[in-house]
Amino acid sequence: MKILFIVDKLEFKYFELNKLVTNFWLISEFLQRGYDIYVTTNPNLYLKENIPYSKCFKSFYEDGNIFKVNQSSELCINNFDYVFFRPDPPVDIDYINATYVLSFVNGENTLCINSPQAIRDKNEKLYVNEFQDIAPKNIVTADKKIIKEFLFENEEIIIKPLNRCFSSGVFYLKKGDKNVNAIIDTATNNSQTIVMVQKYMSEIMKGDKRLIYVCGEILPYCVVKKASNDDFKFNEHADENLLKGEVTPEQMNFQNIISEKMTKEGIFLAGLDVIEDKVIEINITSPCFFIKEINSLYGIELEKIIADKLEALFTSFLNKKKSFVNNFK
């Protein structure tokens, strides 16, 4: 089996020894299972006569760590069995253009995880609104008047940009705050940029849970992401801010609400951020599964559990590919 991982540029630069990154653990596990693994970044993708290619760097496992060669190879992406598309946001025009290149991948031969079309079409903040039963109360707008009305109605709100990650650009607002206009103007670029505005949920001060969704299932392991210094948002990846969590029966039931739709749309890896049994975001671009921390907190090897489920997906896809070839013959 031959797999291409498309990773974030910063992660690619510091590829070796980076055990905080989910890709490190997945690549390490697949290498130990005998897969051929290559890595690349968005700028290395290109089309030639409508065939997708990439400058790729072969990865290898040695002494408990992963490494990549310095010399790239120009390879046709259709010759890979699987492509993991996992660069970090912001989902800007360069990010979108990369998904366009991947849309030329032969889907009968190569499976992209997650689907480039889904990543392009399903905004991480907005996607939760397609599952109204588990979505928090929210509006999506650039209009200051509408935001202020929502603030007046709910008294405390959170304003989020639609295309960033790791709490970047997120604001808290309380009714009566003397900086209301300034904060809304900043968040919306003076009413030019659409944002999501959610009703503030006080349980966030205890942290939000990151649930792990793999191939249609929510796993029974999670971390609670606790903010630092009485902030309301998690933005520091440190052991003291990541606590062992419990996936409740209600939260496990989320898979019955989301899995059919997400599987149909080609989303096999996702991270659900949860407060008060509401899903505030569905991370599908490069969801962090906090494997290092969960392994320590639960005494498990989460990368093996995830790889097992992905291999079951691989087997299903391989059987479909064989069926397609036989029917074609």
N, C-alpha and C positions, 0 to 999 in steps of 0.2 A: 504494500500500500504506500502511496505517495501523497503527502499532505503539504500544502502551502499555508503558512501563517502570515497574514498581512497585519503587522503590528504598528504601534504608534512610533513616530520618529524618535522620540526621547527614549522609549523603551529599547528601540533598535540600537541606539547609541550606547546604552549601558546594558546590553543584552545579557552578558555573562553574570552569574551570581546574584541575579535580582529576584530573590525569593518572596518579595512582597507582591509580585505581579502574577496574576492568574495564569498567563501564558507560560511562564516559567515552568509551572507544575504540570500543565497539560503537555507541553513539548517534551519535558523530561520523561513523563510517563509513557508517551507514545514512542519516544526513542528507545526506551528500555523494552518495549514490546516489539521492537524490530521494524518500526515504520521508517521510511525515508522522509525526513522533515526538512523543508526549506523555509526561509523567512525572507520577508521583504517589507517595503513600505509603499504608501500610496503613490509617491512620485515615480516609482519604478514601474508602474503599470503602463501598458501602452497597447494600441491596436495596430496591426499590420494586415491590410486587406481584410479588415473586419474579423481578424483572428486575435484573441487576447493573449498577450505575452507579458512577461515581467523579468526584470533583472532579479535573480534569486540567489540567496546565499545558503549553502548547505549547512545544516546544524548537526552537531554530534554530542554525545554524552561521554563524560570522562570524570572519574573520581567524584561522583555525586553532583556534578554541575553540568550545565549545558554551555556549548560554545558554538560559534559560527565561523566559517572560513572567511578570509578577507577578499577572495576573488569571487566575483559574481558570475553566474551562468545565465544566458538569455534563454528562457524556457517558455514553451507554449502552455498556458494555464489549462487548456483542455486535456493536457496529458497528466494532470494531477487527478487523483481520485476525489480528494476533498480540499476545499479552501476554507480556512477560518478567517473571516474578515473582521478584525478586531482593533482598528485604530481608535484612539480616544477622541471624543468631541473636542473643540466645537465642530458641529456639523455645518461647515461653511461650504462655499462653492467648490473648493478643491476636494473636499470630502465627497460631495455629491457627484463630482465628475468621476471620481474613482468608482462609485457604484455604477455609473454609466458604462465604464469599461468592463466591469464584471458582468453586466447584463448581456454581454456578448459571449459569455462562457456557455458551452454546450451543456445544458442542464440534463440531458440524457446520459452524459458520460461523467460529469463532475458535479458534486453537490457542494453548494456554498452555504456556509453556516456562519452567520445568519444570511438569509436571502438579501441580496443587494437591493432588490425592489422593495422589500419590506422595510429595510433600514431607510430607504429614501422616502417611502410613503408614510411610515408609522413613527411620528415624532415621539420621543421618549416621554415627554411631559403630557402630550395630548392623547397618547394611545390609551391611557387608563379610562378616558371618557367613552371608549367603545365598550366598556364593561361597567355600566352605570350602577349596578348593585354594590360594587366595591369601591367606587370612585368617591373622593371627598367633594364637598360642595365647592364649586369653582366657576370662574368665568375666564374667557380668553378674549383679550381686547388690547388696543392701544389707546383707547379713549379715556382721558383723565376723568371726565364726568362719570362714566360708567364705573370706573374703579372706585371713585369716592363714594358713589351710591352703595356699592358692595361693601365698602369699609364701614359706612354708617349703619348698614343693616347687620353686619356681623361683628363689629367693634374691633376685632383683631384679624389681620390678614397676612398672608405671605405672598410676595410678588417674585415670580421666577422668569428668567429668560428661557426661551424654548430650545436653545441649541448649545447650551454649555453643560458642564458636569462638575462634580465635586463641590457643589454649593456655590460656585462662582456666580456673582451677580445677583444673589438671592437677598431680598430685603424683608424685614418684619415691619409692619405698620400697625399702630394702635390709634383708635378713634381719639381725636383731640391732640394728637402729636403736632407740634409746631412746625415740623419739617415735612408734612404730608405732601404739599405741592412739589417741593424740591425732590423728594424721594421718588415720587411718581414720574416726574419729568426725567430724572436720571435713568430710571428703570425702563422707560418707554422711549428714550431718546426724543423727548419733547413730543410725545404722542405720534411718533413715526414707526415705532417698533412694537409689534404685537407680543404680549406677555401672557403668562398664565397667572391668575390670582386665585389662591385657595384660602378657604376659611382656616384660620389658625387653630390648631389642635394642641391644647396645653400639655398632652402626654409627650410631646416632642422633647420636653425638658428631661425626660427619663431616657431619651434616645429613640431612634427609629430602628426597626429590624430590617436586615437585608435577608430576604428569602431567596433560596437558590432554586431556579427552575431549569430542569434539564430534560429535553425530549418528552415533554408532556407531563412531567411530574414535578411536584415541589418536594425537595428533600427534607428530612426531619432534622436538619442542622441549620443554625443561623447565628449571626452575631447581632448584638445591639450596638449601634454606632452612637456613642455618647459624645456630645459636644464638650469642648474645653472652655474653661473660664466663664461659666454661666452663659455662654452663647446659646443660641437656639439651633444651630446647625453644625453638623459634623464636617470638619474640613482639615483634620489632622490625623494622618494614618499612623497611630501610635498604639502600642499594646494596651496602655491604660485607658484608651478611648474605645476599645473593642471588647465587649463583654459577652459571656455565654448567654444565648437567648433560648427561649422555648417556642417551638412552632405549635400553636394551639390547634385543636381540631377545626375551628372555624377558618384558620389560615390555611390549613392543609386542604380545606374544601375549595379554596380559590382555584385549584387546578381543574376542578369540575366546571368552573365558570369560564376559564380562559384557554384551556389546553386545545380544545377542538379548533377554535378559530386561529390560535397562534400556530399550531401545526400546519393547518391548511395554508397559512401565509408564509411558511418557511422559517419560522422563528423557533429555534431549538435550544438556544441558550439565552437566559434572561435573569436579571436580578430585580426582585420586587422590593421596593421600599415601603414599609408598612408602619402606620401609626393608628392606634385605636381600631384595628381591624378594617382600616381603609388603606387602599394602595395609592400612595401619593405619586409614584413613578414606576414605570416598567422600563428598566434599562435593557436595551437590546443591541447597542452598538458594541461596547466592550465591557460587559458586566463583570465587576470584580466579585469573586466568590470568597475572598479572604481565606484562602486554603491554608496558608501557614498558620493563621490564628485559630481556625476551626479545628485543624489537626491537633493543636496544642490544647484547646479547651475541651474537646470531646475525646481525645485519645484515639483518633481514627486516621485513616489515610484517604482523605476526601478525593484526591486526584485519581485514585484507583476506582472509586465509586463512580465518579463522573465519566472516566474513560470507559468503564464497563457499559454504561448506558449509551455512550456515543458509539461504541462498537456494535451494539444492538441496532442502532440507527444505520450504521454502515452496512451491516448484513442485510437489512431490509432494502436499502438503496441498491446494493449489489444484486439482489435477487430481481429487483425491478429492471435493472440494467440488462441482466441476462435474458429476461423475458422479452424486453424490447428488441434485443439483437435477434433472438430466435424468431420473433414475429416478423421482423424485417426480412430475414432469410426466407 
